[in-house]
Amino acid sequence: MLLALFGLASAQAATAYGTFSPSCTNNGVTTAVERQCTSGGHDADHHVWVPNPGTAAEDRLLVFLPGTKNEARDHDWVAQIAANAGFRVIVLSYDSNQEDGAGNGQIGAFCNTHHFGDTACHGDLGERVLFGSGSGVALSNHNMDDQDTVHARLVDVLTQLDAANPTHGWDDYLNDIDVADPYNDADWCNFLFAGFSQGAAYAAQLGSMRDVGGVVMLDGPGAVGDWLTATHETDPDLWFAVHHVNNNDKTAQWDDLGVPNGQTALNLGGGGPWPMTAGDHRVYVTSGQPAGCTAHNSLALDNCMVRSGAVPKLNESYQEIFLQAAAAEDPECAP
């Protein structure tokens, strides 16, 4: 069965498939994200979109990780853009609230408060958030439940999707990853990982640790640390990134990660079109953001994305990024 639909649609739009709560089958979810769902008026649900049948990449799954304290429902426009390009999309609710003791949720705030001067902290924290304590990383003052990791929540929502819609092929993705052991070998080739801000850092680190089908970073990563210059498992041709020049520059981090240098500049304050040049891997937004929104948020939050009529001006460039990542699939991966 299909679950409740969102209602964002157009004549050729993808389908808003449903909302799924991380606590539906996993009652151990207890972190700040889930507590906010009941006590703070926040929504911890995952949002899932699917493409229209017959699109080129409809067997590829894009997992999108929101930024600090953002919710899945904040990114329905980006999700719909990817789904219209032919991807199944899960905007994953996860624990993006890495508190530093003063209410700040950023990775840097946590590391500066609890592990100042430790250049491995950002990577250690990312590994714990992605895969849990099985990483063997000892990180004091970080007590996230293993059932809240990105891996655990992704397995959980895929399990729910397969149970609710057993003929729609969601079990194929479960078969690609090791449900029981996130550190076991897995075939991530059909998974693209994308994220905004803090979520971009986790998407990038996952692409560094695992050979995935593509990595897309929206105004991230802002992180520093040893992991940026490590050996990265995902092929460099599968990395793509977007940055707004009115936010802190990300070029140095992209260089460390090995993102190819071809770049497109887009002025969203002027008239269109706003395409990304085919073959480029970096997009720099040089101008344009709605009143009341930061340049940072204008790249991914629904109520801050710059639009032309009802369509985000970044629609064409984002679709190009997602499709290039899919087209450049690592030849070592199985089809």
N, C-alpha and C positions, 0 to 999 in steps of 0.2 A: 504494500500500500504506500501511497505518497502521503507525507506529513504536511502540515500547514504551510501554505505558500506565502511569500512575502508581498507580492503585488507589484514589484518593479518589473515593467515589461514594455516591449514595443513589438512591432509586427515581426521583427526578426530576432527578438531577444531570446536569450537562453532562459531556461526554467529555474525558478527558485525552488529547489527540491524539498527543503524542509529545515527545521531546527532540531538539534539534538543536544540534550543536556548531558554533561559529563557525569552526572550523578545518577542517570537512569539505570545503568547496570553496574556502576562502580561506586558503592556507598562509602568507600574510603576517601573520596575526594573531600579534603578539609581545608585547603589553603585559602588565602585571602580572596582570591578570585571567586571561589565558590561561596565563601561566607558573604561576600558582597551581594551575591545573587539573591540571598534571602533577607539580609539585614541592612544592606546599604542601597537598595534600589537598583543595583547593577544586574546585568544579564550575562550569565556565564555560558549560554548556549553556543554551540558550534553552528555556523551557517553553511549550508551545502547548496551548490549550484551545479546543474548539468547542462551540456550543450544541446542544441537541436540535433536530431539524428542525422547521420551522414556527413558531419563535419570532419575535417581531416585528422584531427588529433583527439577524437573523442575517447580513445582508450588511455590517454595520458591523464594523470591526476596531478593537479597543482595544489599543494598544501601551503596556505598563507598564514603567517604568524603575525598577529597585531603587535603594535608598539606598547610601550609602558602604560599599564592600566587602561589601554584601549580594549574594546570589546569586539567580538566578531561582527556584530551588527553595524559597527562603524565603517566597515570596509565592503559593503555590498556593491558599491559601484566598481571597485577594482575587481571584485569577484565576478561581476557580470561581464566586464570587459574580457576577462580571461575565458569565461564560459562561451561568450560569443565568438571567440577565436577558436573554440573547439575543445576546450579542456573541461573535464570534471574538476570541481573546485571545492575544497574544504577549507573554510576559514576557521582555524582551530583556536578554541578558547584554551589557554594554558596559563601557568603562573608567571605573569610578567611583572609581578609586584615584588621585586627583590628589595625589601625594606632595609634602610640603613639605620633605623632607630629614630629618625626624625621625619618619617613619612615620605621620604624620597624613594622612588621605585627603580631608578636606573641602576644598571650594572656598575657603572663607575662609582655611584654614591655608595653602594654596598661595599665595593672593594676598598674605596678610600677610607671608609669608616672602620671596617673590620680587618682589612689586610693591606694597610697602607705600605706602599713600596714593594709589594709582591707582584712582579710582572707576570706571574702565572695565574693570578686570581681570576682575571676575566675569562681565560680559557677553562680553568677549573670550574668556575661557576656555570659557564655555558655547557660544559660536559654533564654536570649534575642536572641542569634543567632539561637537557635533551634526553639523557639516558638513565639518570639516577645514581644511587650509591654504588651500584655494581661496577662503576668506573674505577673504583678504588681510590678516588680522589678524596682526601681528607680536607674538608672545608668548614672550619669552625663558624658558629653563628648562622649556619644555613641548614635549616631543618625541614626543607620541603619533603613531603611524603613522596615515596617512589611512585605511587599511583597517580601522581600529578605530572609526571614528566611528559615531554612532548611525545615520546615514543608510546608511553602507556595510554595517553589520551587519544592518539591517532589510532592505535589498535582498538580502543574502546569504541570510537565513533564508527570505524569501519565494520566492527562486529555488529553494532546497532543497525547500520545501513544494510548489511547483508541479511540480518534477521527480518527487517521490515520490508525489504525488497529483494527476495532471494533469487529472482531471475534477472537481475540487473547487473550482475558481474562484479559486485563489490568484493566477493570472496577472492577474486583474482589478485587484488592488491594485498589481501591478508596472506595469500600463499607466497607472495614475494618477500615478505619480511618475517623474521623470526618473532613470533608473538611472545614466546616465553623468555627469550634471551636477546636483549637489544644489542649485545656485544658479539653475537654470533654473525657469521657471514650471511648477507642478505642480498637480494637483487633489487636495488632501488632504481633501476633504469626507467621505469614508467612513472617515477615520482619527480616532479619539479618542486623545489622548495623556494618560496618567496617570502618576503617579510618587509615590514615597515619599521624603521627606527631600531629599537631593541630587537624586534622580531627579525630584522634584516641581519643583525649580528648572529642570532641563533641559526638562521637559514644558511648563512655563510659558514659558520662553524660546522654545521652538519655536512655541508658540501665539502668541507675540508677533511672531515673524518670518514666520510662514506662516498663512494662513487655513485652520484645521483644523476638524474636525467637533466638537471639544469638548476641554476641558482640565480634568482632575481632579487636585487637589493634596492629598496626604495628609501633613499636618504639614510643609508647606513652602510657599513656598521660605524657606530661612533666609538666602538671599543678600541682599546689598545691592548698590547700584550704579546707574549711569545707566539701564540697560536697563529697570528696573522702571517708570520713568515715561515710557518712550518711547511712540510711537504703536503700538498693538497691532493686528495684522492680524485676529485672531479676534474675532468679535462678543462683547461683554461678557456677553450672555445665555448663552453657551456655557461660562462659567467656573464651576467649583465647587471648594470647598475644605473640608477637615476639619482640626481642631486639637484637641489635648489641652491643657487649661488648665494642667496641671502641667509643661508644657514651655515653652520660650521662646515668647512670644506672636507670632503671625504676622499680626495684624490690620493693622498698618501696611503690610506688604508687599501684602496683599490689597487695601487701599485704593489703593495705588499702581497695582496692576494693573487696577483698575476692577471687581473682583468685586462683583456686586450685594450689597446690604446685608442682605437677609432672612436670618435665622439661626435655627437650631434648637439647643436645649441638650439633651444626652442624659446621664443619669446611668446609667452602665453598672454601678455598684455596687449598684443596686437592682433591683426586679422590673420586668419589661417591661410592655408592648411598648416598642420603641425605634425608632419611625419618624421619618423626616425629614419635616418639613412640606412638602407640595407647593408649589413656587414659591420656596422658600428656596434660597440658593446657598452658605450657610456653615453648617457644623456644628461646635459646640463640645462636646467631651466633657468633662463637669465632674467625673466621678469614675469610678474603676474601672480596675484594671490588675492582672494576675496577680503573685503574689510572685516576686521575682527578675527582673522585667522593668521596664524604664523605661516611663513614660507614653508617650514617643515611640514606642517599638517596639510598644506595644500596639495601635497603629492599623493595622499592616500585616504584622508578622512572624508566621508561622504559629504558632510556639510561644509567642507573647505575646498573641495576640488574646483578648479576654474572650469566653467562650462561655456559652451556655445549653444544657446538654447537649452535643451534638456540633456545634451551629450557632453561629457567631460572632454576638454580640449586635448588631454593626454590619451584619449581613446586609441587613436591610430598608432601612436608610438608604443603604448603598452602592448597592444595586440602584436605589433611587430617584434617586440622583445620576446614575448611568450612563444611566438611561432618560430623565431630564430633559434631559441633554446631547444625547441622540439625538433627542428629540422637538422640541427647540428648534433644529433644524438651520438653519444660515444660509440664508436664502432665495436668496442669490446663488449658492449651490452647486447643481450639477446633482444630480438625484435619483439 
